[in-house]
Amino acid sequence: MNNNEIFPLVDEDGNIIGKSTRQECHSGSMLLHPVVHLHVVNDCGKLYLQKRSFNKDIQPGKWDTSVGGHVDYGETIEAALMREAREEIGLSVENPILLFSYVFQSDIEKELVNTFLVKCIGEPVFRYDSEEIDDGRFWAQDDIEKNIGKGIFTPNFEQEYIKLRQFLVD
């Protein structure tokens, strides 16, 4: 993690209005910056989740979206999605579907989340970056729903999952 990374600043429609450092964006400034989330679903309707590394500065050790990351300044949303998928789980994404975008705000940051879905056949083995991820596996929707509110998932994932459910039905 590099606190001097430069992120674009955006309005709620995703239009770039400036730029700032990671450190400034995560300091409680509430500067709106874009991120990408990718949900990987297998042909059985199970959702792949990653367990965030305990080294992460935000929500360490909690289960989260398949892939998630910041958009770098000068990078498109699609390029960021492809880069993050390769870096985090070794996945080469083909034909991701943009499901929705929304603003998520925590105590330290404010993000414009661009949420994508990709379906895969079977349960592929992913190669994940051990600096970013401690574990990863496919979860049945029932198991996810039984564990919501128990501190297992990131608050952002729990909030996003409510919107995502409608797209997971076969």
BAFI-3210 file (N, C-alpha, C; in Angstrom, 3 decimals, decimal comma, padded with zeros to 6 digits):
// residues 170
n [1|2|3|4|5|6|7|8|9|10|11|12|13|14|15|16|17|18|19|20|21|22|23|24|25|26|27|28|29|30|31|32|33|34|35|36|37|38|39|40|41|42|43|44|45|46|47|48|49|50|51|52|53|54|55|56|57|58|59|60|61|62|63|64|65|66|67|68|69|70|71|72|73|74|75|76|77|78|79|80|81|82|83|84|85|86|87|88|89|90|91|92|93|94|95|96|97|98|99|100|101|102|103|104|105|106|107|108|109|110|111|112|113|114|115|116|117|118|119|120|121|122|123|124|125|126|127|128|129|130|131|132|133|134|135|136|137|138|139|140|141|142|143|144|145|146|147|148|149|150|151|152|153|154|155|156|157|158|159|160|161|162|163|164|165|166|167|168|169|170]
n.u [000,844|000,563|000,641|000,925|-000,183|-002,063|-005,385|-008,314|-010,656|-014,150|-017,486|-020,858|-021,830|-019,681|-017,950|-014,749|-013,287|-011,038|-007,983|-006,300|-004,264|-003,992|-003,721|-004,872|-007,483|-008,299|-008,400|-010,562|-011,507|-013,583|-013,485|-014,749|-014,026|-013,382|-014,011|-013,688|-015,687|-015,829|-017,905|-017,742|-019,417|-020,299|-021,475|-023,291|-024,479|-023,096|-021,180|-018,029|-015,906|-013,435|-011,125|-010,027|-006,663|-004,957|-003,189|-004,254|-005,312|-007,924|-010,761|-009,488|-009,063|-011,702|-014,431|-015,083|-016,012|-015,408|-013,350|-011,836|-010,995|-009,130|-009,441|-006,908|-005,508|-006,047|-006,709|-009,112|-012,379|-012,929|-010,336|-009,172|-010,718|-009,977|-007,211|-007,206|-008,527|-006,667|-004,420|-005,350|-006,707|-005,725|-007,261|-008,372|-010,535|-013,456|-015,922|-017,322|-020,193|-021,626|-023,354|-024,418|-023,880|-022,916|-022,799|-020,669|-020,066|-017,812|-016,363|-013,909|-013,660|-015,071|-016,608|-017,187|-018,700|-018,310|-019,971|-019,529|-020,308|-019,339|-019,713|-018,653|-017,613|-018,035|-015,824|-013,257|-009,730|-008,286|-005,516|-004,282|-003,157|-001,111|-000,469|-002,668|-004,881|-006,067|-007,483|-009,842|-012,993|-015,862|-019,156|-022,331|-025,477|-027,284|-025,565|-024,181|-026,274|-027,049|-024,932|-024,776|-024,442|-023,006|-020,398|-018,595|-018,369|-017,354|-018,724|-019,343|-019,586|-021,821|-023,847|-023,795|-024,439|-027,176|-028,225|-027,145|-028,252|-030,560|-029,449|-028,237|-029,880|-030,612]
n.v [-001,181|002,135|005,232|007,518|007,120|008,251|009,167|009,593|012,231|012,357|013,319|012,457|011,265|010,144|011,730|013,086|015,343|016,233|015,402|013,381|012,218|008,799|008,743|011,220|010,812|008,754|009,836|010,774|012,907|012,749|012,883|012,122|009,213|006,868|003,323|-000,175|-003,089|-006,544|-009,267|-012,678|-015,372|-018,781|-021,549|-022,803|-020,893|-019,963|-017,592|-016,156|-015,203|-013,126|-013,319|-010,721|-009,682|-009,717|-007,693|-005,478|-002,030|-001,275|-002,847|-005,424|-009,009|-009,675|-011,079|-010,368|-008,742|-010,520|-009,324|-006,200|-002,789|000,301|002,880|004,103|007,387|008,610|006,170|003,991|002,877|000,253|-000,687|-000,595|-002,528|-004,879|-004,934|-005,130|-007,609|-009,375|-008,868|-009,435|-012,002|-013,455|-013,633|-013,497|-011,411|-011,700|-010,114|-008,663|-007,653|-004,570|-003,842|-001,927|001,350|003,111|005,289|004,802|005,302|005,475|005,812|006,866|007,293|008,047|006,536|006,028|003,368|001,000|-001,616|-004,855|-007,967|-011,301|-014,433|-017,769|-021,046|-023,918|-024,360|-022,594|-022,581|-020,027|-017,788|-016,036|-012,871|-012,872|-010,729|-009,160|-010,832|-013,341|-015,703|-017,469|-018,387|-020,117|-019,220|-020,352|-018,796|-018,992|-019,480|-017,075|-015,313|-016,283|-015,441|-012,692|-009,618|-010,604|-009,826|-011,039|-010,400|-007,559|-004,315|-002,893|-004,942|-006,320|-004,393|-004,019|-006,573|-006,842|-005,358|-006,821|-009,422|-009,813|-010,203|-012,634|-014,792|-017,670]
n.w [000,000|-000,878|000,380|-001,072|-003,521|-006,330|-006,618|-008,646|-008,142|-007,959|-009,076|-008,059|-010,341|-011,494|-012,932|-013,447|-011,241|-010,058|-008,266|-005,795|-003,024|-001,819|000,946|001,727|000,784|002,466|004,962|006,341|005,011|003,241|000,495|-002,572|-004,299|-006,975|-006,960|-007,806|-007,788|-008,112|-008,553|-008,499|-009,764|-009,658|-011,749|-010,136|-008,697|-006,530|-004,689|-004,996|-002,425|-000,908|001,800|003,566|004,034|007,180|007,315|006,103|006,025|006,255|007,427|008,194|007,922|007,391|005,459|002,032|-001,102|-004,231|-005,720|-005,197|-005,492|-005,759|-008,242|-010,233|-010,804|-014,036|-015,087|-016,583|-015,495|-016,348|-016,992|-014,461|-013,167|-014,566|-013,967|-011,130|-010,795|-011,938|-010,279|-007,638|-007,567|-009,683|-012,008|-015,319|-016,685|-018,625|-020,464|-018,275|-016,409|-015,821|-012,997|-011,141|-009,705|-006,768|-003,890|-001,207|002,194|004,857|008,156|007,497|004,760|001,472|-001,164|-004,675|-005,766|-008,256|-009,406|-010,569|-012,287|-012,978|-014,521|-013,975|-015,064|-013,172|-010,349|-010,349|-009,563|-007,856|-007,924|-005,381|-004,107|-001,440|000,151|000,050|000,453|002,648|002,359|000,267|-001,079|-002,510|-001,653|-000,608|-001,126|001,009|003,181|003,269|003,915|006,436|007,980|007,913|009,605|011,733|012,033|010,375|007,696|005,649|006,357|004,028|002,089|003,113|002,859|000,084|-000,821|-000,426|-002,544|-004,592|-004,572|-006,228|-008,743|-008,636|-008,911|-010,721]
ca.u [000,000|001,340|-000,219|001,105|-000,895|-002,978|-006,725|-009,163|-011,816|-015,286|-018,799|-021,667|-022,057|-018,426|-017,138|-013,531|-013,290|-009,767|-007,186|-005,756|-003,519|-004,686|-003,709|-005,876|-008,811|-008,616|-008,146|-011,797|-011,808|-014,802|-013,296|-015,342|-013,103|-013,988|-013,477|-014,355|-015,977|-016,207|-018,484|-017,568|-020,438|-020,143|-022,712|-024,199|-025,015|-022,281|-020,451|-016,661|-015,533|-012,064|-010,924|-009,015|-005,465|-004,904|-002,294|-004,980|-005,616|-009,374|-011,491|-008,623|-009,572|-013,135|-014,787|-015,452|-016,264|-014,405|-012,255|-012,170|-009,823|-009,230|-009,108|-005,785|-005,703|-005,711|-007,106|-010,561|-013,033|-012,745|-008,920|-008,959|-011,356|-009,116|-005,965|-007,461|-008,841|-005,385|-003,552|-005,865|-007,035|-005,162|-008,351|-008,489|-011,985|-014,043|-017,327|-017,975|-021,440|-021,797|-024,677|-024,867|-022,908|-023,518|-021,852|-020,500|-019,304|-017,446|-015,834|-012,656|-013,633|-016,311|-016,264|-018,173|-018,470|-018,782|-020,138|-019,583|-020,536|-018,886|-020,051|-017,639|-018,051|-017,398|-015,165|-011,833|-008,781|-007,744|-004,218|-004,465|-002,038|-001,124|-000,388|-004,015|-005,929|-005,664|-008,203|-010,926|-013,803|-017,235|-020,154|-023,745|-026,199|-027,848|-024,495|-023,938|-027,397|-027,020|-023,814|-024,855|-024,642|-022,238|-019,024|-017,762|-018,209|-017,178|-020,007|-019,587|-020,104|-023,183|-024,733|-023,838|-025,069|-028,628|-028,491|-026,634|-029,047|-031,471|-028,694|-027,658|-030,867|-030,430]
ca.v [000,000|003,366|006,366|008,598|006,823|009,339|008,736|010,651|012,649|012,354|013,678|011,245|010,675|009,559|012,689|013,456|016,762|016,540|014,247|013,491|011,032|007,774|009,172|012,263|010,220|007,862|010,566|011,352|014,104|012,434|013,160|011,005|008,608|005,663|001,982|-001,239|-004,354|-007,624|-010,452|-013,859|-016,360|-020,009|-022,013|-023,286|-019,726|-019,609|-016,337|-016,217|-014,101|-013,122|-012,907|-009,664|-009,902|-009,017|-006,549|-004,379|-000,921|-001,159|-004,111|-006,609|-010,300|-009,878|-011,549|-009,226|-009,020|-011,338|-008,410|-004,809|-001,931|001,694|003,303|005,045|008,574|008,366|004,807|003,834|001,939|-001,092|-001,055|-000,848|-003,811|-005,936|-004,941|-005,639|-009,041|-010,070|-008,714|-010,014|-013,434|-014,092|-013,875|-012,702|-011,202|-011,507|-009,683|-008,355|-006,902|-003,507|-003,992|-000,663|002,186|003,764|005,936|004,174|006,167|004,945|006,877|007,438|007,561|008,091|005,926|005,741|001,947|000,495|-003,033|-005,726|-009,401|-012,205|-015,825|-018,732|-022,437|-024,701|-023,636|-022,495|-022,281|-018,694|-017,479|-014,720|-012,122|-013,082|-009,426|-008,585|-011,799|-014,494|-016,900|-017,221|-019,569|-019,882|-019,278|-020,468|-017,605|-019,258|-019,299|-015,632|-014,682|-016,707|-014,800|-011,228|-008,990|-011,299|-009,350|-011,888|-009,691|-006,111|-003,603|-002,544|-006,134|-006,604|-003,408|-004,273|-007,870|-006,629|-004,925|-007,845|-010,670|-009,954|-010,601|-013,950|-015,822|-018,269]
ca.w [000,000|-001,031|000,742|-002,038|-004,767|-006,709|-007,003|-009,181|-007,362|-008,884|-008,555|-007,896|-011,664|-011,943|-013,690|-012,738|-010,874|-009,416|-007,868|-004,451|-002,604|-001,037|002,341|001,900|000,561|003,581|006,209|006,859|004,213|002,483|-000,928|-003,306|-005,258|-007,516|-006,750|-008,551|-007,115|-009,021|-007,923|-009,336|-009,440|-010,451|-012,389|-009,092|-008,017|-005,366|-004,832|-004,492|-001,540|-000,417|003,190|003,544|004,833|008,468|007,129|005,468|006,930|006,379|007,601|008,100|008,364|007,118|004,116|001,202|-002,515|-004,926|-006,060|-004,938|-005,458|-006,182|-009,597|-010,224|-011,619|-015,437|-015,442|-016,748|-014,583|-016,895|-016,835|-013,032|-012,871|-015,121|-013,196|-009,784|-010,887|-012,158|-009,109|-006,398|-007,617|-010,878|-012,951|-016,535|-016,782|-019,953|-020,501|-017,002|-016,533|-014,831|-012,395|-010,565|-009,006|-005,615|-002,983|000,108|003,089|006,176|009,018|006,987|003,321|000,698|-002,447|-005,711|-006,020|-009,540|-009,108|-011,739|-012,091|-014,023|-014,224|-014,409|-015,082|-012,122|-009,266|-010,696|-008,492|-008,037|-007,311|-004,772|-003,575|000,009|000,826|000,025|000,760|003,454|001,941|-000,664|-001,388|-002,942|-000,591|-000,967|-000,684|002,343|004,168|003,384|004,612|007,849|008,672|007,854|010,904|012,774|012,056|009,509|006,426|005,748|006,274|002,633|001,405|003,579|002,248|-001,352|-001,056|-000,500|-003,923|-005,497|-004,536|-007,369|-009,928|-008,411|-009,187|-012,053]
c.u [000,889|000,416|-000,091|000,498|-001,847|-004,287|-007,449|-010,249|-012,960|-016,521|-019,624|-022,042|-020,788|-017,552|-015,933|-013,510|-011,978|-008,982|-006,639|-005,014|-004,422|-004,813|-004,778|-007,289|-009,255|-008,449|-009,399|-012,218|-013,123|-014,710|-013,771|-014,372|-013,665|-013,236|-014,253|-014,554|-016,378|-016,726|-018,378|-018,552|-020,191|-021,495|-023,687|-024,803|-024,257|-021,416|-019,065|-016,381|-014,072|-012,070|-009,751|-007,860|-005,562|-003,948|-003,000|-005,309|-007,113|-009,987|-010,599|-009,331|-011,040|-013,339|-015,400|-015,719|-015,125|-013,153|-012,725|-010,912|-010,096|-008,864|-007,967|-006,110|-005,214|-006,123|-008,628|-011,088|-012,767|-011,299|-008,610|-009,543|-010,472|-007,822|-006,168|-007,766|-007,565|-004,532|-004,054|-006,116|-006,534|-006,194|-008,280|-009,983|-012,406|-015,511|-017,961|-019,202|-021,484|-023,222|-025,235|-023,671|-023,643|-022,418|-021,868|-019,636|-019,060|-016,941|-014,622|-012,660|-015,028|-015,957|-017,466|-017,864|-019,123|-018,783|-020,382|-019,824|-019,947|-019,239|-018,950|-018,229|-017,294|-016,834|-013,677|-010,984|-008,164|-006,381|-004,351|-003,188|-002,091|-000,944|-001,781|-005,061|-005,364|-006,310|-009,259|-011,681|-015,173|-018,173|-021,539|-024,461|-026,809|-026,803|-024,155|-025,032|-027,451|-025,966|-023,810|-025,156|-023,848|-020,769|-018,063|-017,417|-017,924|-018,561|-020,360|-020,155|-021,546|-024,197|-024,900|-024,571|-026,591|-029,027|-028,145|-027,539|-029,917|-030,768|-028,122|-028,617|-030,646|-031,621]
c.v [001,243|004,553|007,539|008,281|007,978|008,739|009,902|010,996|012,800|012,948|012,381|010,584|010,056|010,478|013,116|014,967|017,178|015,285|014,488|012,202|010,059|008,242|010,231|011,695|009,352|008,527|011,109|012,598|013,973|012,904|011,940|010,514|007,261|004,390|001,012|-002,436|-005,352|-008,774|-011,596|-014,916|-017,599|-020,472|-022,643|-022,125|-019,337|-018,403|-016,490|-014,984|-014,256|-012,714|-011,947|-010,006|-009,138|-007,825|-005,324|-003,290|-000,751|-002,560|-005,359|-007,869|-010,558|-010,343|-010,409|-009,692|-009,834|-010,521|-006,998|-003,968|-000,547|001,870|004,309|006,246|008,294|006,992|004,759|002,843|000,503|-001,568|-001,363|-002,206|-004,968|-006,064|-005,559|-007,141|-009,866|-010,042|-009,497|-011,518|-014,134|-014,401|-012,930|-012,596|-010,980|-011,151|-009,452|-007,488|-005,844|-003,595|-002,666|000,083|002,861|004,403|005,195|005,092|005,450|006,114|007,570|007,779|007,552|007,633|005,871|004,322|001,549|-001,026|-003,847|-007,172|-010,159|-013,622|-016,730|-020,131|-023,193|-023,830|-023,571|-022,210|-020,924|-018,593|-016,098|-014,180|-012,190|-011,786|-008,808|-009,514|-012,958|-015,786|-016,497|-018,505|-019,153|-020,104|-019,466|-019,240|-017,790|-019,031|-017,827|-015,000|-015,058|-015,948|-013,279|-010,693|-009,619|-010,883|-010,158|-011,161|-008,212|-005,451|-003,243|-003,743|-006,399|-005,660|-003,691|-005,576|-007,741|-006,219|-006,026|-009,067|-010,879|-010,435|-012,012|-015,094|-016,357|-018,060]
c.w [000,000|-000,750|-000,209|-003,406|-005,052|-007,216|-007,668|-008,157|-008,351|-008,222|-008,507|-009,213|-012,235|-012,774|-012,860|-012,503|-010,203|-009,130|-006,472|-004,109|-001,861|000,410|002,602|001,755|001,739|004,946|006,878|006,102|003,441|001,032|-001,702|-004,377|-005,708|-007,146|-007,633|-007,633|-008,192|-008,195|-008,923|-008,842|-010,292|-010,978|-011,400|-008,297|-006,763|-005,697|-004,216|-003,646|-001,139|001,047|003,195|004,478|006,147|008,412|006,543|006,488|007,161|006,410|007,469|008,600|008,106|005,680|003,329|-000,231|-003,132|-005,198|-005,741|-004,910|-005,989|-007,654|-009,473|-011,108|-013,037|-015,940|-015,616|-015,709|-015,047|-016,732|-015,374|-012,639|-013,341|-014,312|-011,820|-009,801|-011,083|-010,901|-007,896|-006,467|-008,878|-011,944|-014,133|-016,837|-018,226|-019,793|-019,129|-017,248|-015,429|-014,301|-011,894|-009,977|-007,863|-004,768|-001,652|000,959|004,409|007,011|008,413|005,507|002,716|-000,717|-003,385|-006,171|-007,345|-009,438|-010,374|-011,327|-013,269|-013,578|-014,746|-014,343|-013,997|-011,024|-009,557|-009,463|-008,791|-007,355|-006,689|-004,164|-002,050|000,809|000,981|000,651|001,571|002,974|000,920|-000,919|-001,897|-001,764|-001,201|-000,420|000,701|003,440|004,361|004,238|006,088|008,647|008,602|009,254|012,032|012,814|011,211|008,210|006,669|005,689|004,828|001,879|001,827|002,940|000,749|-001,677|-001,183|-001,916|-004,929|-005,619|-005,760|-008,626|-009,803|-008,692|-010,597|-012,955]
res [m|n|n|n|e|i|f|p|l|v|d|e|d|g|n|i|i|g|k|s|t|r|q|e|c|h|s|g|s|m|l|l|h|p|v|v|h|l|h|v|v|n|d|c|g|k|l|y|l|q|k|r|s|f|n|k|d|i|q|p|g|k|w|d|t|s|v|g|g|h|v|d|y|g|e|t|i|e|a|a|l|m|r|e|a|r|e|e|i|g|l|s|v|e|n|p|i|l|l|f|s|y|v|f|q|s|d|i|e|k|e|l|v|n|t|f|l|v|k|c|i|g|e|p|v|f|r|y|d|s|e|e|i|d|d|g|r|f|w|a|q|d|d|i|e|k|n|i|g|k|g|i|f|t|p|n|f|e|q|e|y|i|k|l|r|q|f|l|v|d]
***
